[in-house]
Amino acid sequence: MGRRYTAWEYYRLAEVLRENLPGLGLTTDVMVGFPGETGENFANTCRFIEKVSFSRLHVFKFSPRRGTPAAGFGDQVEPPVKEERSRALLELGEKLSARFASLHIGLELDVLAEQPFQERSGLYEGLTGNYLRVVFPGNDELKGKIVRVKAEKLRDGLLEGSIII
């Protein structure tokens, strides 16, 4: 793909950032099915993602764009293979996101209150500075405010907690 850095350099940078910015949420975009991608390449990608331990993944499938060099490359990956690999990375991403969120249980978090939580009444939801979605008791008076929430548990990929007064 013509990157000007190696996987090792990327990993090392992630480690330096984490050492200097505790609680850093590190996300990445991952393309599956680039022409020539082998099963071994994909397995290496999965291992690398696991090693870096991203807090969130955005996964998408390669699709040829007219006029780009990659559109004319041989060894196009078949759509069912791209679909399978995409699904596998989405599952890995969910696991890593849950792992990252669980590290915050018991901590007091600053949360930007955004909107009522649609799935259960009486709750509000918002985001932390490192993009963790948090659900807590609240109402529209909180909208747009930064509130302090103690994260108490993880349910369905969301942190749940109580406002600290």
C-alpha positions as CSV (number, residue, x, y, z in Angstrom):
1,M,0.0,0.0,0.0
2,G,3.0,2.3,-0.1
3,R,3.2,3.2,3.6
4,R,6.3,5.1,4.6
5,Y,6.6,3.3,7.9
6,T,6.8,-0.3,9.0
7,A,4.5,-2.1,11.3
8,W,7.2,-2.1,14.0
9,E,7.6,1.7,13.8
10,Y,3.8,2.1,14.1
11,Y,3.7,-0.3,17.1
12,R,6.6,1.5,18.8
13,L,4.9,4.9,18.3
14,A,1.6,3.5,19.8
15,E,3.6,2.3,22.8
16,V,5.3,5.7,23.3
17,L,1.9,7.5,23.0
18,R,0.4,5.2,25.6
19,E,3.3,5.7,28.0
20,N,2.9,9.4,27.8
21,L,-0.9,9.7,27.6
22,P,-2.5,7.2,30.0
23,G,-6.0,6.2,29.0
24,L,-5.3,7.1,25.3
25,G,-8.0,5.7,23.0
26,L,-6.2,4.6,19.8
27,T,-8.4,3.9,16.8
28,T,-7.6,2.8,13.3
29,D,-9.1,2.2,9.9
30,V,-8.5,-1.3,8.4
31,M,-9.1,-2.2,4.8
32,V,-9.7,-5.9,4.0
33,G,-9.4,-7.5,0.5
34,F,-6.8,-5.2,-1.1
35,P,-5.6,-7.0,-4.3
36,G,-3.1,-9.6,-3.5
37,E,-4.0,-9.9,0.2
38,T,-3.4,-13.6,1.2
39,G,-4.8,-15.5,4.1
40,E,-1.3,-15.1,5.7
41,N,-1.4,-11.4,5.2
42,F,-4.8,-11.2,6.8
43,A,-3.7,-13.3,9.8
44,N,-0.7,-11.0,10.3
45,T,-3.0,-8.0,10.2
46,C,-5.2,-9.6,12.9
47,R,-2.2,-10.4,15.1
48,F,-0.9,-6.8,14.7
49,I,-4.2,-5.3,15.6
50,E,-4.4,-7.6,18.7
51,K,-0.8,-6.6,19.6
52,V,-1.4,-2.9,19.3
53,S,-4.7,-3.4,21.1
54,F,-6.7,-0.6,19.4
55,S,-9.6,0.8,21.3
56,R,-11.8,0.9,18.2
57,L,-11.6,-0.3,14.6
58,H,-13.2,1.0,11.5
59,V,-13.3,-1.9,9.0
60,F,-14.1,-1.5,5.3
61,K,-13.7,-3.7,2.3
62,F,-11.6,-2.7,-0.7
63,S,-13.6,-1.8,-3.8
64,P,-11.9,-0.9,-7.1
65,R,-12.1,2.8,-8.1
66,R,-11.8,3.6,-11.7
67,G,-8.6,5.4,-12.5
68,T,-6.7,4.2,-9.5
69,P,-3.7,1.9,-9.8
70,A,-5.3,-0.7,-7.5
71,A,-8.3,-1.1,-9.8
72,G,-6.1,-2.7,-12.4
73,F,-4.1,-4.9,-10.1
74,G,-4.4,-8.7,-10.5
75,D,-5.2,-11.0,-7.7
76,Q,-8.5,-9.3,-6.7
77,V,-9.9,-10.9,-3.5
78,E,-13.2,-12.5,-4.0
79,P,-16.2,-10.8,-2.4
80,P,-17.1,-13.7,-0.1
81,V,-13.5,-13.7,1.2
82,K,-13.7,-9.9,1.8
83,E,-17.0,-10.4,3.6
84,E,-15.6,-13.1,5.9
85,R,-12.5,-11.1,6.7
86,S,-14.5,-8.0,7.4
87,R,-16.8,-9.9,9.8
88,A,-13.8,-11.4,11.6
89,L,-12.2,-7.9,12.1
90,L,-15.5,-6.5,13.2
91,E,-15.7,-9.2,15.9
92,L,-12.1,-8.5,16.9
93,G,-12.9,-4.8,17.1
94,E,-15.8,-5.4,19.4
95,K,-13.6,-7.5,21.7
96,L,-10.9,-4.9,21.8
97,S,-13.4,-2.1,22.4
98,A,-14.9,-4.0,25.3
99,R,-11.4,-4.6,26.7
100,F,-10.5,-0.9,26.5
101,A,-13.8,0.2,28.0
102,S,-13.5,-2.3,30.9
103,L,-10.2,-0.7,31.9
104,H,-12.3,2.3,32.9
105,I,-14.7,0.6,35.3
106,G,-14.3,2.1,38.7
107,L,-12.9,5.4,37.3
108,E,-14.4,8.8,37.3
109,L,-14.8,10.1,33.8
110,D,-15.6,13.5,32.3
111,V,-18.4,12.9,29.8
112,L,-20.0,15.3,27.3
113,A,-23.7,14.7,27.8
114,E,-25.2,14.4,24.3
115,Q,-28.7,13.0,24.2
116,P,-31.3,10.8,25.9
117,F,-30.5,7.1,25.8
118,Q,-33.0,5.7,23.4
119,E,-33.0,2.1,24.8
120,R,-34.1,2.9,28.4
121,S,-35.9,5.9,29.8
122,G,-34.4,8.1,32.5
123,L,-30.9,7.7,31.1
124,Y,-28.7,10.0,29.1
125,E,-25.6,9.2,27.0
126,G,-22.4,10.9,26.1
127,L,-18.8,10.5,25.1
128,T,-15.6,10.8,27.0
129,G,-12.5,12.5,25.6
130,N,-11.2,9.1,24.5
131,Y,-14.5,8.2,22.7
132,L,-16.0,5.9,25.2
133,R,-19.8,5.9,25.1
134,V,-21.2,6.2,28.7
135,V,-24.8,5.9,29.9
136,F,-25.9,7.5,33.1
137,P,-29.1,8.8,34.9
138,G,-30.0,12.2,33.5
139,N,-32.3,14.5,31.5
140,D,-32.1,17.2,28.9
141,E,-30.8,19.8,31.5
142,L,-27.5,18.0,31.1
143,K,-27.3,18.3,27.3
144,G,-24.0,19.9,26.1
145,K,-22.5,19.9,29.6
146,I,-19.5,18.0,30.8
147,V,-20.6,15.8,33.7
148,R,-18.4,13.6,36.0
149,V,-19.6,10.0,35.9
150,K,-18.2,7.0,37.9
151,A,-18.1,4.1,35.5
152,E,-19.6,1.1,37.3
153,K,-20.1,-1.6,34.7
154,L,-20.0,-2.6,31.0
155,R,-23.2,-3.7,29.3
156,D,-23.6,-4.4,25.6
157,G,-20.4,-2.5,24.8
158,L,-21.4,0.6,26.8
159,L,-20.1,1.9,30.1
160,E,-22.8,2.6,32.6
161,G,-22.4,4.7,35.6
162,S,-23.6,7.4,38.0
163,I,-23.1,11.1,38.1
164,I,-20.8,12.3,40.8
165,I,-22.0,15.5,42.5
